[in-house]
Amino acid sequence: MTDRHWTVVRSRQVLKDRWISLRADDCVTPRGVEVDAYYVLDPPDFALVLAFDEADRAVLVRQYRHPLGGLSLELPGGVIDPGETALAAGVRELREETGYHGGHVTHVGALSPNPARYANRAHLIQASGVQIGPAAPEAAEDLEVVLVPKSELADLACSGGIISAMHVGLIMMGLSQKGR
């Protein structure tokens, strides 16, 4: 296969803060086509957790999502802090958002939220046998913990009950690993 990497002629930061980074890259394709400016969103990597309690129920969270203008049922998770591993971030986020902790925890893999625009990765952390404890969500997080039997999770994800494509993909990825 031939090299299809674009050459970046110039890159400039358009916006940068804690949550997001936007850059504009002027590029040239291997065929010599100039692409001015190609915008790349470069937020931090994040970890999402597919956790099952001792009754084999998935631990999900329902929360308001401002861009959506409504509630979204999701995997608990959040940004991986600088110097933190995806596994450590997943364990931390699960405890903070839901109170669940312990059990057997593994890093399953990572997916791109959208390789056409985003440069970050969503890491799937899977946990089994987690137990409830006190939650400590951030001040802006108004979370409802929702427990879903494992036997119903794939149908919920594929029927539109979970609307985030990234979460649906990671749930299906995790369910394909469960039991291996």
C-alpha positions, 0 to 999 in steps of 0.5 A: 500500500502506498503512503497516504499521509498528508504533509502539514505545511502549516499548523496554527492553534485556533482555540485551546482551553482545558476541554478542547483544542482546535487547530487549523492545518494547511496540508498537501496530499500525496497527489499534490492537492492542497487542503487549506485549512483542515480543522482538527479537534484535539480534546484530551483522551477519555475513559468510559467504563462498562461496569457490572455489579455482583448481580451482573447489571451494567452501571450506567448514568443518566445526565443532562447534555447541553448540546443535546438539550436533554437527558442521555443514558451513558457509560460513566467516564471522563477525561484522562488527566495528564500523567494518568493512565486510562485504567486509573481514570476509568476507576476514578471516574466510576467511583466519582460518578456512581460510587461503584468500585472494586472488582476486576478491572481491565483496559479493553481497547480504544476507539476514535470518536470520529477520525475525520475531525477528532485526534483523541481516543475513547478508552473502554475500561471494563469492570466486573463485580463492582460494589456500591459506595459513596459517589462524589460527582463534580458540582456541575454533574447531576447524575442518576445511576441506572442499573441495566441487566446485562441481558438487556444491554445490547438491545437498549444500546441498539434500539436508541435507548443509548443515543451516543454512537461512541457509547453504543460502540464501546458497549458492543465492544465490551459485550463481545469481550465479556466471557472471553 
